Amino acid sequence: MTDRQPDAQPETPGSATLRFTVSETDTALAVGSGSLPVLGTPRLLAWCEAATCAALEPALAPGSTSVGTRVELEHLSPSPVGQEVDVTATTTYTDGRLHRLSVAARHVTDGRAGAVVGTGEVTRVVVDATRFLARISPAG
C-alpha cells in the first residue's frame, strides 16, 4: 500500500468510497507491473481491496476481520501522477461469512466523478483474526 492515508467519505452501510491521489510510488514503473509512469494495476487492486475492507469494517464483530478470496478487476483507463481517484466498494451479495462487493474506480475531475478507471468484484470472507493466524503459525 502507500504511505498516504485515503480520504474516507461516509456512505450507506455495506458501502465505502476512498479517495487516493496517484503518486510516483503508485505507478506501473514503481510497482513492477510495466514501464510507464501511470497508475499500476497492482496499486489499483490494493485500493479496491482497501475500499472493500472499509465497507465491511462497521459490521465486523470485535476480533473479526475479513480476508480476500477472489478478485476480478478490469483496469480500463490510465491515470497520471497527481490524478485523484475515487474507489467505491458496495456489497452486492452476502451469505453468512462470505461477502461479494462490486468495486469501481473513477477519476475525480473538478470535484466530481469523471472517467471510469476500473471495475470489478472482490469476494471476502469474515474470520476470527486470532484463530486465523493460529492456523497458519508454524508449530512451536
N, CA, C and O atoms as a GROMACS GRO file, in nm:
protein
  560
    1MET      N    1   0.084  -0.117   0.000
    1MET     CA    2   0.000   0.000   0.000
    1MET      C    3   0.088   0.123   0.000
    1MET      O    4   0.211   0.114  -0.005
    2THR      N    5   0.026   0.235   0.006
    2THR     CA    6   0.100   0.359   0.003
    2THR      C    7   0.118   0.410   0.144
    2THR      O    8   0.055   0.362   0.238
    3ASP      N    9   0.206   0.508   0.159
    3ASP     CA   10   0.225   0.567   0.290
    3ASP      C   11   0.127   0.681   0.314
    3ASP      O   12   0.133   0.748   0.417
    4ARG      N   13   0.038   0.704   0.219
    4ARG     CA   14  -0.062   0.809   0.232
    4ARG      C   15  -0.190   0.750   0.288
    4ARG      O   16  -0.220   0.633   0.266
    5GLN      N   17  -0.265   0.829   0.360
    5GLN     CA   18  -0.393   0.785   0.411
    5GLN      C   19  -0.503   0.828   0.315
    5GLN      O   20  -0.508   0.945   0.277
    6PRO      N   21  -0.591   0.736   0.274
    6PRO     CA   22  -0.701   0.774   0.187
    6PRO      C   23  -0.802   0.859   0.263
    6PRO      O   24  -0.815   0.849   0.385
    7ASP      N   25  -0.871   0.944   0.188
    7ASP     CA   26  -0.978   1.023   0.247
    7ASP      C   27  -1.105   0.940   0.242
    7ASP      O   28  -1.151   0.904   0.134
    8ALA      N   29  -1.161   0.909   0.358
    8ALA     CA   30  -1.284   0.830   0.363
    8ALA      C   31  -1.404   0.922   0.354
    8ALA      O   32  -1.406   1.030   0.414
    9GLN      N   33  -1.505   0.879   0.277
    9GLN     CA   34  -1.628   0.955   0.266
    9GLN      C   35  -1.741   0.869   0.321
    9GLN      O   36  -1.747   0.750   0.289
   10PRO      N   37  -1.831   0.926   0.404
   10PRO     CA   38  -1.938   0.845   0.460
   10PRO      C   39  -2.030   0.791   0.351
   10PRO      O   40  -2.059   0.860   0.254
   11GLU      N   41  -2.073   0.669   0.369
   11GLU     CA   42  -2.159   0.603   0.271
   11GLU      C   43  -2.268   0.526   0.346
   11GLU      O   44  -2.272   0.524   0.469
   12THR      N   45  -2.356   0.462   0.269
   12THR     CA   46  -2.458   0.378   0.329
   12THR      C   47  -2.392   0.251   0.382
   12THR      O   48  -2.282   0.217   0.338
   13PRO      N   49  -2.456   0.178   0.475
   13PRO     CA   50  -2.398   0.054   0.526
   13PRO      C   51  -2.367  -0.043   0.411
   13PRO      O   52  -2.446  -0.056   0.317
   14GLY      N   53  -2.252  -0.110   0.420
   14GLY     CA   54  -2.212  -0.202   0.316
   14GLY      C   55  -2.148  -0.135   0.196
   14GLY      O   56  -2.127  -0.199   0.093
   15SER      N   57  -2.117  -0.008   0.209
   15SER     CA   58  -2.057   0.067   0.100
   15SER      C   59  -1.954   0.164   0.156
   15SER      O   60  -1.969   0.214   0.267
   16ALA      N   61  -1.849   0.190   0.078
   16ALA     CA   62  -1.749   0.288   0.120
   16ALA      C   63  -1.681   0.345  -0.004
   16ALA      O   64  -1.665   0.275  -0.105
   17THR      N   65  -1.642   0.470   0.004
   17THR     CA   66  -1.564   0.534  -0.101
   17THR      C   67  -1.438   0.591  -0.039
   17THR      O   68  -1.444   0.664   0.060
   18LEU      N   69  -1.325   0.558  -0.098
   18LEU     CA   70  -1.196   0.611  -0.055
   18LEU      C   71  -1.138   0.692  -0.170
   18LEU      O   72  -1.152   0.655  -0.286
   19ARG      N   73  -1.073   0.803  -0.136
   19ARG     CA   74  -1.009   0.886  -0.239
   19ARG      C   75  -0.858   0.876  -0.225
   19ARG      O   76  -0.803   0.890  -0.116
   20PHE      N   77  -0.792   0.853  -0.337
   20PHE     CA   78  -0.648   0.844  -0.343
   20PHE      C   79  -0.596   0.941  -0.448
   20PHE      O   80  -0.669   0.979  -0.540
   21THR      N   81  -0.471   0.981  -0.435
   21THR     CA   82  -0.404   1.061  -0.536
   21THR      C   83  -0.285   0.980  -0.586
   21THR      O   84  -0.201   0.936  -0.507
   22VAL      N   85  -0.278   0.961  -0.716
   22VAL     CA   86  -0.170   0.882  -0.775
   22VAL      C   87  -0.037   0.954  -0.751
   22VAL      O   88  -0.021   1.072  -0.784
   23SER      N   89   0.058   0.881  -0.694
   23SER     CA   90   0.192   0.935  -0.671
   23SER      C   91   0.293   0.853  -0.753
   23SER      O   92   0.257   0.752  -0.814
   24GLU      N   93   0.416   0.896  -0.752
   24GLU     CA   94   0.522   0.823  -0.822
   24GLU      C   95   0.531   0.678  -0.774
   24GLU      O   96   0.561   0.588  -0.853
   25THR      N   97   0.506   0.655  -0.644
   25THR     CA   98   0.517   0.519  -0.590
   25THR      C   99   0.400   0.429  -0.629
   25THR      O  100   0.404   0.309  -0.604
   26ASP      N  101   0.298   0.486  -0.691
   26ASP     CA  102   0.181   0.410  -0.734
   26ASP      C  103   0.188   0.368  -0.881
   26ASP      O  104   0.101   0.295  -0.928
   27THR      N  105   0.291   0.412  -0.952
   27THR     CA  106   0.297   0.389  -1.096
   27THR      C  107   0.334   0.245  -1.130
   27THR      O  108   0.391   0.173  -1.049
   28ALA      N  109   0.299   0.207  -1.252
   28ALA     CA  110   0.336   0.074  -1.302
   28ALA      C  111   0.487   0.057  -1.297
   28ALA      O  112   0.536  -0.051  -1.264
   29LEU      N  113   0.560   0.161  -1.329
   29LEU     CA  114   0.706   0.156  -1.324
   29LEU      C  115   0.754   0.126  -1.182
   29LEU      O  116   0.845   0.045  -1.163
   30ALA      N  117   0.695   0.192  -1.083
   30ALA     CA  118   0.738   0.175  -0.943
   30ALA      C  119   0.700   0.039  -0.885
   30ALA      O  120   0.776  -0.017  -0.806
   31VAL      N  121   0.584  -0.013  -0.922
   31VAL     CA  122   0.538  -0.140  -0.862
   31VAL      C  123   0.576  -0.262  -0.944
   31VAL      O  124   0.542  -0.374  -0.907
   32GLY      N  125   0.646  -0.240  -1.055
   32GLY     CA  126   0.696  -0.352  -1.133
   32GLY      C  127   0.596  -0.417  -1.225
   32GLY      O  128   0.612  -0.533  -1.264
   33SER      N  129   0.490  -0.344  -1.262
   33SER     CA  130   0.390  -0.404  -1.350
   33SER      C  131   0.391  -0.342  -1.489
   33SER      O  132   0.298  -0.361  -1.567
   34GLY      N  133   0.496  -0.270  -1.519
   34GLY     CA  134   0.507  -0.208  -1.651
   34GLY      C  135   0.616  -0.104  -1.650
   34GLY      O  136   0.690  -0.091  -1.552
   35SER      N  137   0.626  -0.031  -1.759
   35SER     CA  138   0.735   0.066  -1.772
   35SER      C  139   0.687   0.210  -1.781
   35SER      O  140   0.767   0.299  -1.809
   36LEU      N  141   0.558   0.233  -1.759
   36LEU     CA  142   0.504   0.368  -1.775
   36LEU      C  143   0.474   0.434  -1.641
   36LEU      O  144   0.443   0.367  -1.542
   37PRO      N  145   0.483   0.567  -1.638
   37PRO     CA  146   0.455   0.641  -1.514
   37PRO      C  147   0.306   0.673  -1.498
   37PRO      O  148   0.268   0.790  -1.485
   38VAL      N  149   0.222   0.569  -1.499
   38VAL     CA  150   0.078   0.580  -1.477
   38VAL      C  151   0.039   0.481  -1.368
   38VAL      O  152   0.116   0.391  -1.335
   39LEU      N  153  -0.079   0.498  -1.311
   39LEU     CA  154  -0.126   0.409  -1.204
   39LEU      C  155  -0.110   0.263  -1.244
   39LEU      O  156  -0.160   0.219  -1.347
   40GLY      N  157  -0.038   0.188  -1.160
   40GLY     CA  158  -0.019   0.045  -1.185
   40GLY      C  159  -0.139  -0.036  -1.141
   40GLY      O  160  -0.204  -0.004  -1.041
   41THR      N  161  -0.168  -0.140  -1.215
   41THR     CA  162  -0.283  -0.225  -1.182
   41THR      C  163  -0.271  -0.286  -1.042
   41THR      O  164  -0.373  -0.293  -0.972
   42PRO      N  165  -0.154  -0.330  -0.997
   42PRO     CA  166  -0.147  -0.382  -0.860
   42PRO      C  167  -0.186  -0.278  -0.754
   42PRO      O  168  -0.248  -0.313  -0.654
   43ARG      N  169  -0.152  -0.153  -0.777
   43ARG     CA  170  -0.191  -0.048  -0.681
   43ARG      C  171  -0.342  -0.024  -0.687
   43ARG      O  172  -0.406  -0.007  -0.584
   44LEU      N  173  -0.399  -0.022  -0.809
   44LEU     CA  174  -0.544  -0.007  -0.821
   44LEU      C  175  -0.614  -0.120  -0.747
   44LEU      O  176  -0.713  -0.097  -0.678
   45LEU      N  177  -0.564  -0.242  -0.762
   45LEU     CA  178  -0.622  -0.356  -0.691
   45LEU      C  179  -0.613  -0.337  -0.540
   45LEU      O  180  -0.710  -0.363  -0.468
   46ALA      N  181  -0.498  -0.290  -0.491
   46ALA     CA  182  -0.484  -0.266  -0.347
   46ALA      C  183  -0.584  -0.162  -0.299
   46ALA      O  184  -0.642  -0.176  -0.192
   47TRP      N  185  -0.605  -0.057  -0.379
   47TRP     CA  186  -0.702   0.045  -0.342
   47TRP      C  187  -0.844  -0.012  -0.340
   47TRP      O  188  -0.923   0.021  -0.252
   48CYS      N  189  -0.876  -0.099  -0.437
   48CYS     CA  190  -1.008  -0.162  -0.439
   48CYS      C  191  -1.028  -0.250  -0.315
   48CYS      O  192  -1.135  -0.249  -0.254
   49GLU      N  193  -0.925  -0.325  -0.278
   49GLU     CA  194  -0.936  -0.409  -0.158
   49GLU      C  195  -0.951  -0.322  -0.033
   49GLU      O  196  -1.026  -0.358   0.058
   50ALA      N  197  -0.880  -0.210  -0.027
   50ALA     CA  198  -0.895  -0.120   0.088
   50ALA      C  199  -1.038  -0.069   0.099
   50ALA      O  200  -1.091  -0.058   0.210
   51ALA      N  201  -1.100  -0.039  -0.013
   51ALA     CA  202  -1.239   0.008  -0.011
   51ALA      C  203  -1.333  -0.103   0.036
   51ALA      O  204  -1.429  -0.075   0.107
   52THR      N  205  -1.306  -0.230  -0.004
   52THR     CA  206  -1.393  -0.338   0.042
   52THR      C  207  -1.378  -0.358   0.193
   52THR      O  208  -1.476  -0.385   0.262
   53CYS      N  209  -1.256  -0.345   0.243
   53CYS     CA  210  -1.235  -0.355   0.388
   53CYS      C  211  -1.311  -0.245   0.461
   53CYS      O  212  -1.374  -0.270   0.563
   54ALA      N  213  -1.304  -0.124   0.408
   54ALA     CA  214  -1.375  -0.011   0.470
   54ALA      C  215  -1.526  -0.032   0.467
   54ALA      O  216  -1.596   0.009   0.560
   55ALA      N  217  -1.577  -0.094   0.361
   55ALA     CA  218  -1.721  -0.118   0.351
   55ALA      C  219  -1.768  -0.221   0.453
   55ALA      O  220  -1.878  -0.211   0.506
   56LEU      N  221  -1.683  -0.321   0.482
   56LEU     CA  222  -1.722  -0.428   0.574
   56LEU      C  223  -1.693  -0.395   0.720
   56LEU      O  224  -1.761  -0.445   0.809
   57GLU      N  225  -1.594  -0.312   0.745
   57GLU     CA  226  -1.546  -0.284   0.881
   57GLU      C  227  -1.655  -0.250   0.981
   57GLU      O  228  -1.653  -0.305   1.092
   58PRO      N  229  -1.751  -0.163   0.950
   58PRO     CA  230  -1.851  -0.126   1.050
   58PRO      C  231  -1.936  -0.243   1.101
   58PRO      O  232  -1.990  -0.238   1.212
   59ALA      N  233  -1.948  -0.347   1.021
   59ALA     CA  234  -2.034  -0.460   1.058
   59ALA      C  235  -1.958  -0.574   1.125
   59ALA      O  236  -2.019  -0.672   1.168
   60LEU      N  237  -1.827  -0.563   1.135
   60LEU     CA  238  -1.748  -0.673   1.191
   60LEU      C  239  -1.757  -0.677   1.344
   60LEU      O  240  -1.754  -0.574   1.410
   61ALA      N  241  -1.767  -0.797   1.397
   61ALA     CA  242  -1.766  -0.817   1.542
   61ALA      C  243  -1.624  -0.793   1.594
   61ALA      O  244  -1.527  -0.807   1.520
   62PRO      N  245  -1.612  -0.757   1.721
   62PRO     CA  246  -1.477  -0.741   1.778
   62PRO      C  247  -1.394  -0.868   1.759
   62PRO      O  248  -1.444  -0.979   1.782
   63GLY      N  249  -1.270  -0.853   1.716
   63GLY     CA  250  -1.182  -0.967   1.694
   63GLY      C  251  -1.193  -1.028   1.555
   63GLY      O  252  -1.116  -1.118   1.520
   64SER      N  253  -1.288  -0.980   1.477
   64SER     CA  254  -1.307  -1.032   1.342
   64SER      C  255  -1.240  -0.941   1.241
   64SER      O  256  -1.219  -0.822   1.265
   65THR      N  257  -1.206  -1.000   1.129
   65THR     CA  258  -1.154  -0.925   1.015
   65THR      C  259  -1.203  -0.996   0.890
   65THR      O  260  -1.271  -1.098   0.900
   66SER      N  261  -1.170  -0.944   0.775
   66SER     CA  262  -1.207  -1.014   0.652
   66SER      C  263  -1.081  -1.038   0.569
   66SER      O  264  -0.986  -0.960   0.573
   67VAL      N  265  -1.083  -1.148   0.495
   67VAL     CA  266  -0.972  -1.182   0.407
   67VAL      C  267  -1.024  -1.196   0.264
   67VAL      O  268  -1.134  -1.246   0.241
   68GLY      N  269  -0.945  -1.149   0.170
   68GLY     CA  270  -0.983  -1.159   0.030
   68GLY      C  271  -0.963  -1.301  -0.019
   68GLY      O  272  -0.864  -1.366   0.013
   69THR      N  273  -1.060  -1.350  -0.098
   69THR     CA  274  -1.050  -1.486  -0.151
   69THR      C  275  -1.062  -1.490  -0.303
   69THR      O  276  -1.023  -1.590  -0.364
   70ARG      N  277  -1.114  -1.386  -0.364
   70ARG     CA  278  -1.130  -1.384  -0.510
   70ARG      C  279  -1.136  -1.240  -0.557
   70ARG      O  280  -1.197  -1.154  -0.492
   71VAL      N  281  -1.073  -1.214  -0.672
   71VAL     CA  282  -1.073  -1.079  -0.728
   71VAL      C  283  -1.092  -1.087  -0.879
   71VAL      O  284  -1.032  -1.171  -0.946
   72GLU      N  285  -1.176  -1.001  -0.930
   72GLU     CA  286  -1.192  -0.981  -1.075
   72GLU      C  287  -1.183  -0.831  -1.097
   72GLU      O  288  -1.262  -0.756  -1.041
   73LEU      N  289  -1.087  -0.787  -1.180
   73LEU     CA  290  -1.066  -0.644  -1.198
   73LEU      C  291  -1.030  -0.614  -1.342
   73LEU      O  292  -0.943  -0.678  -1.401
   74GLU      N  293  -1.099  -0.515  -1.400
   74GLU     CA  294  -1.064  -0.463  -1.530
   74GLU      C  295  -1.009  -0.323  -1.511
   74GLU      O  296  -1.077  -0.236  -1.457
   75HIS      N  297  -0.885  -0.301  -1.555
   75HIS     CA  298  -0.822  -0.169  -1.548
   75HIS      C  299  -0.844  -0.106  -1.686
   75HIS      O  300  -0.781  -0.145  -1.784
   76LEU      N  301  -0.934  -0.007  -1.692
   76LEU     CA  302  -0.987   0.040  -1.819
   76LEU      C  303  -0.920   0.165  -1.876
   76LEU      O  304  -0.918   0.183  -1.998
   77SER      N  305  -0.865   0.251  -1.790
   77SER     CA  306  -0.803   0.373  -1.843
   77SER      C  307  -0.688   0.416  -1.755
   77SER      O  308  -0.687   0.390  -1.634
   78PRO      N  309  -0.589   0.483  -1.815
   78PRO     CA  310  -0.470   0.524  -1.740
   78PRO      C  311  -0.497   0.644  -1.651
   78PRO      O  312  -0.585   0.725  -1.677
   79SER      N  313  -0.418   0.654  -1.544
   79SER     CA  314  -0.427   0.766  -1.450
   79SER      C  315  -0.285   0.820  -1.428
   79SER      O  316  -0.199   0.747  -1.381
   80PRO      N  317  -0.261   0.947  -1.462
   80PRO     CA  318  -0.128   1.003  -1.446
   80PRO      C  319  -0.098   1.039  -1.300
   80PRO      O  320  -0.189   1.048  -1.218
   81VAL      N  321   0.028   1.058  -1.270
   81VAL     CA  322   0.068   1.106  -1.137
   81VAL      C  323  -0.004   1.238  -1.110
   81VAL      O  324  -0.011   1.326  -1.197
   82GLY      N  325  -0.058   1.251  -0.989
   82GLY     CA  326  -0.133   1.370  -0.950
   82GLY      C  327  -0.283   1.357  -0.965
   82GLY      O  328  -0.358   1.438  -0.909
   83GLN      N  329  -0.329   1.257  -1.039
   83GLN     CA  330  -0.472   1.236  -1.061
   83GLN      C  331  -0.539   1.184  -0.934
   83GLN      O  332  -0.490   1.089  -0.873
   84GLU      N  333  -0.651   1.245  -0.894
   84GLU     CA  334  -0.731   1.192  -0.784
   84GLU      C  335  -0.822   1.082  -0.838
   84GLU      O  336  -0.877   1.092  -0.947
   85VAL      N  337  -0.836   0.975  -0.757
   85VAL     CA  338  -0.918   0.860  -0.796
   85VAL      C  339  -1.007   0.823  -0.678
   85VAL      O  340  -0.957   0.800  -0.568
   86ASP      N  341  -1.138   0.817  -0.700
   86ASP     CA  342  -1.232   0.767  -0.601
   86ASP      C  343  -1.255   0.619  -0.627
   86ASP      O  344  -1.283   0.579  -0.740
   87VAL      N  345  -1.244   0.538  -0.523
   87VAL     CA  346  -1.269   0.394  -0.533
   87VAL      C  347  -1.386   0.361  -0.442
   87VAL      O  348  -1.380   0.384  -0.321
   88THR      N  349  -1.492   0.306  -0.500
   88THR     CA  350  -1.612   0.272  -0.426
   88THR      C  351  -1.632   0.122  -0.424
   88THR      O  352  -1.618   0.054  -0.526
   89ALA      N  353  -1.665   0.069  -0.307
   89ALA     CA  354  -1.699  -0.072  -0.291
   89ALA      C  355  -1.840  -0.080  -0.234
   89ALA      O  356  -1.873  -0.009  -0.139
   90THR      N  357  -1.921  -0.166  -0.291
   90THR     CA  358  -2.060  -0.182  -0.248
   90THR      C  359  -2.092  -0.330  -0.236
   90THR      O  360  -2.069  -0.407  -0.330
   91THR      N  361  -2.145  -0.370  -0.122
   91THR     CA  362  -2.184  -0.509  -0.102
   91THR      C  363  -2.298  -0.544  -0.196
   91THR      O  364  -2.398  -0.474  -0.203
   92THR      N  365  -2.280  -0.655  -0.270
   92THR     CA  366  -2.384  -0.699  -0.363
   92THR      C  367  -2.443  -0.834  -0.324
   92THR      O  368  -2.551  -0.870  -0.369
   93TYR      N  369  -2.371  -0.909  -0.238
   93TYR     CA  370  -2.417  -1.042  -0.200
   93TYR      C  371  -2.353  -1.079  -0.068
   93TYR      O  372  -2.234  -1.056  -0.046
   94THR      N  373  -2.434  -1.136   0.021
   94THR     CA  374  -2.384  -1.186   0.149
   94THR      C  375  -2.446  -1.321   0.176
   94THR      O  376  -2.566  -1.340   0.158
   95ASP      N  377  -2.362  -1.415   0.220
   95ASP     CA  378  -2.410  -1.547   0.260
   95ASP      C  379  -2.327  -1.588   0.381
   95ASP      O  380  -2.217  -1.642   0.367
   96GLY      N  381  -2.380  -1.562   0.500
   96GLY     CA  382  -2.306  -1.591   0.622
   96GLY      C  383  -2.179  -1.508   0.628
   96GLY      O  384  -2.184  -1.385   0.630
   97ARG      N  385  -2.065  -1.574   0.630
   97ARG     CA  386  -1.936  -1.504   0.639
   97ARG      C  387  -1.885  -1.452   0.505
   97ARG      O  388  -1.793  -1.370   0.501
   98LEU      N  389  -1.943  -1.499   0.395
   98LEU     CA  390  -1.899  -1.462   0.261
   98LEU      C  391  -1.965  -1.332   0.215
   98LEU      O  392  -2.086  -1.314   0.229
   99HIS      N  393  -1.884  -1.243   0.161
   99HIS     CA  394  -1.934  -1.113   0.112
   99HIS      C  395  -1.875  -1.086  -0.025
   99HIS      O  396  -1.754  -1.095  -0.044
  100ARG      N  397  -1.961  -1.054  -0.122
  100ARG     CA  398  -1.915  -1.012  -0.254
  100ARG      C  399  -1.943  -0.863  -0.266
  100ARG      O  400  -2.051  -0.815  -0.231
  101LEU      N  401  -1.844  -0.791  -0.316
  101LEU     CA  402  -1.857  -0.647  -0.330
  101LEU      C  403  -1.819  -0.605  -0.471
  101LEU      O  404  -1.718  -0.651  -0.524
  102SER      N  405  -1.900  -0.518  -0.531
  102SER     CA  406  -1.860  -0.460  -0.659
  102SER      C  407  -1.768  -0.343  -0.628
  102SER      O  408  -1.786  -0.273  -0.528
  103VAL      N  409  -1.670  -0.322  -0.714
  103VAL     CA  410  -1.577  -0.211  -0.697
  103VAL      C  411  -1.574  -0.130  -0.825
  103VAL      O  412  -1.585  -0.184  -0.936
  104ALA      N  413  -1.560   0.001  -0.809
  104ALA     CA  414  -1.548   0.090  -0.923
  104ALA      C  415  -1.455   0.204  -0.886
  104ALA      O  416  -1.465   0.262  -0.778
  105ALA      N  417  -1.364   0.234  -0.976
  105ALA     CA  418  -1.271   0.345  -0.957
  105ALA      C  419  -1.295   0.447  -1.067
  105ALA      O  420  -1.310   0.411  -1.184
  106ARG      N  421  -1.299   0.574  -1.028
  106ARG     CA  422  -1.324   0.682  -1.124
  106ARG      C  423  -1.230   0.797  -1.097
  106ARG      O  424  -1.194   0.824  -0.982
  107HIS      N  425  -1.189   0.864  -1.204
  107HIS     CA  426  -1.113   0.988  -1.187
  107HIS      C  427  -1.203   1.092  -1.120
  107HIS      O  428  -1.324   1.090  -1.138
  108VAL      N  429  -1.142   1.180  -1.043
  108VAL     CA  430  -1.214   1.294  -0.987
  108VAL      C  431  -1.172   1.415  -1.069
  108VAL      O  432  -1.054   1.451  -1.074
  109THR      N  433  -1.270   1.478  -1.132
  109THR     CA  434  -1.245   1.594  -1.217
  109THR      C  435  -1.332   1.709  -1.168
  109THR      O  436  -1.454   1.697  -1.165
  110ASP      N  437  -1.268   1.819  -1.130
  110ASP     CA  438  -1.341   1.934  -1.076
  110ASP      C  439  -1.432   1.895  -0.961
  110ASP      O  440  -1.543   1.946  -0.948
  111GLY      N  441  -1.385   1.803  -0.876
  111GLY     CA  442  -1.460   1.760  -0.759
  111GLY      C  443  -1.571   1.662  -0.787
  111GLY      O  444  -1.644   1.623  -0.695
  112ARG      N  445  -1.586   1.622  -0.912
  112ARG     CA  446  -1.694   1.528  -0.948
  112ARG      C  447  -1.638   1.403  -1.013
  112ARG      O  448  -1.524   1.401  -1.060
  113ALA      N  449  -1.720   1.299  -1.016
  113ALA     CA  450  -1.679   1.174  -1.078
  113ALA      C  451  -1.656   1.195  -1.227
  113ALA      O  452  -1.738   1.254  -1.297
  114GLY      N  453  -1.542   1.144  -1.274
  114GLY     CA  454  -1.507   1.153  -1.415
  114GLY      C  455  -1.496   1.016  -1.478
  114GLY      O  456  -1.578   0.928  -1.452
  115ALA      N  457  -1.394   0.999  -1.561
  115ALA     CA  458  -1.375   0.875  -1.637
  115ALA      C  459  -1.361   0.753  -1.546
  115ALA      O  460  -1.302   0.761  -1.438
  116VAL      N  461  -1.416   0.642  -1.591
  116VAL     CA  462  -1.403   0.516  -1.520
  116VAL      C  463  -1.260   0.465  -1.539
  116VAL      O  464  -1.211   0.455  -1.651
  117VAL      N  465  -1.195   0.432  -1.428
  117VAL     CA  466  -1.059   0.380  -1.429
  117VAL      C  467  -1.062   0.228  -1.427
  117VAL      O  468  -0.985   0.164  -1.499
  118GLY      N  469  -1.150   0.171  -1.346
  118GLY     CA  470  -1.157   0.027  -1.336
  118GLY      C  471  -1.285  -0.018  -1.269
  118GLY      O  472  -1.349   0.059  -1.197
  119THR      N  473  -1.324  -0.142  -1.295
  119THR     CA  474  -1.442  -0.202  -1.231
  119THR      C  475  -1.412  -0.348  -1.202
  119THR      O  476  -1.323  -0.408  -1.262
  120GLY      N  477  -1.488  -0.403  -1.109
  120GLY     CA  478  -1.469  -0.544  -1.079
  120GLY      C  479  -1.550  -0.591  -0.962
  120GLY      O  480  -1.646  -0.528  -0.920
  121GLU      N  481  -1.507  -0.706  -0.908
  121GLU     CA  482  -1.574  -0.767  -0.794
  121GLU      C  483  -1.468  -0.829  -0.704
  121GLU      O  484  -1.372  -0.891  -0.751
  122VAL      N  485  -1.486  -0.812  -0.574
  122VAL     CA  486  -1.396  -0.870  -0.475
  122VAL      C  487  -1.480  -0.954  -0.379
  122VAL      O  488  -1.584  -0.908  -0.330
  123THR      N  489  -1.435  -1.077  -0.352
  123THR     CA  490  -1.502  -1.164  -0.256
  123THR      C  491  -1.415  -1.169  -0.131
  123THR      O  492  -1.294  -1.191  -0.139
  124ARG      N  493  -1.477  -1.149  -0.015
  124ARG     CA  494  -1.408  -1.154   0.112
  124ARG      C  495  -1.484  -1.246   0.206
  124ARG      O  496  -1.606  -1.262   0.195
  125VAL      N  497  -1.411  -1.308   0.299
  125VAL     CA  498  -1.472  -1.395   0.400
  125VAL      C  499  -1.434  -1.342   0.537
  125VAL      O  500  -1.317  -1.310   0.562
  126VAL      N  501  -1.531  -1.332   0.625
  126VAL     CA  502  -1.508  -1.284   0.762
  126VAL      C  503  -1.452  -1.399   0.844
  126VAL      O  504  -1.504  -1.511   0.842
  127VAL      N  505  -1.344  -1.370   0.917
  127VAL     CA  506  -1.278  -1.470   1.002
  127VAL      C  507  -1.247  -1.410   1.138
  127VAL      O  508  -1.240  -1.288   1.155
  128ASP      N  509  -1.229  -1.499   1.236
  128ASP     CA  510  -1.177  -1.457   1.365
  128ASP      C  511  -1.026  -1.442   1.348
  128ASP      O  512  -0.959  -1.538   1.312
  129ALA      N  513  -0.973  -1.323   1.371
  129ALA     CA  514  -0.833  -1.293   1.343
  129ALA      C  515  -0.737  -1.384   1.420
  129ALA      O  516  -0.641  -1.434   1.362
  130THR      N  517  -0.763  -1.406   1.547
  130THR     CA  518  -0.674  -1.488   1.630
  130THR      C  519  -0.672  -1.632   1.582
  130THR      O  520  -0.565  -1.692   1.568
  131ARG      N  521  -0.788  -1.689   1.557
  131ARG     CA  522  -0.795  -1.829   1.510
  131ARG      C  523  -0.732  -1.843   1.371
  131ARG      O  524  -0.664  -1.941   1.344
  132PHE      N  525  -0.755  -1.746   1.285
  132PHE     CA  526  -0.697  -1.750   1.151
  132PHE      C  527  -0.544  -1.753   1.159
  132PHE      O  528  -0.480  -1.836   1.094
  133LEU      N  529  -0.488  -1.662   1.237
  133LEU     CA  530  -0.342  -1.656   1.250
  133LEU      C  531  -0.285  -1.781   1.317
  133LEU      O  532  -0.176  -1.826   1.283
  134ALA      N  533  -0.359  -1.837   1.414
  134ALA     CA  534  -0.313  -1.958   1.482
  134ALA      C  535  -0.304  -2.076   1.384
  134ALA      O  536  -0.214  -2.160   1.395
  135ARG      N  537  -0.395  -2.081   1.289
  135ARG     CA  538  -0.395  -2.189   1.189
  135ARG      C  539  -0.274  -2.185   1.099
  135ARG      O  540  -0.229  -2.289   1.052
  136ILE      N  541  -0.220  -2.066   1.073
  136ILE     CA  542  -0.110  -2.056   0.979
  136ILE      C  543   0.025  -2.043   1.046
  136ILE      O  544   0.128  -2.045   0.978
  137SER      N  545   0.028  -2.029   1.179
  137SER     CA  546   0.153  -2.017   1.252
  137SER      C  547   0.224  -2.151   1.257
  137SER      O  548   0.160  -2.254   1.274
  138PRO      N  549   0.360  -2.151   1.241
  138PRO     CA  550   0.433  -2.277   1.250
  138PRO      C  551   0.420  -2.337   1.390
  138PRO      O  552   0.418  -2.264   1.489
  139ALA      N  553   0.412  -2.466   1.398
  139ALA     CA  554   0.403  -2.534   1.529
  139ALA      C  555   0.530  -2.508   1.607
  139ALA      O  556   0.640  -2.516   1.553
  140GLY      N  557   0.514  -2.477   1.735
  140GLY     CA  558   0.625  -2.432   1.815
  140GLY      C  559   0.696  -2.535   1.886
  140GLY      O  560   0.792  -2.506   1.958
   0.00000   0.00000   0.00000
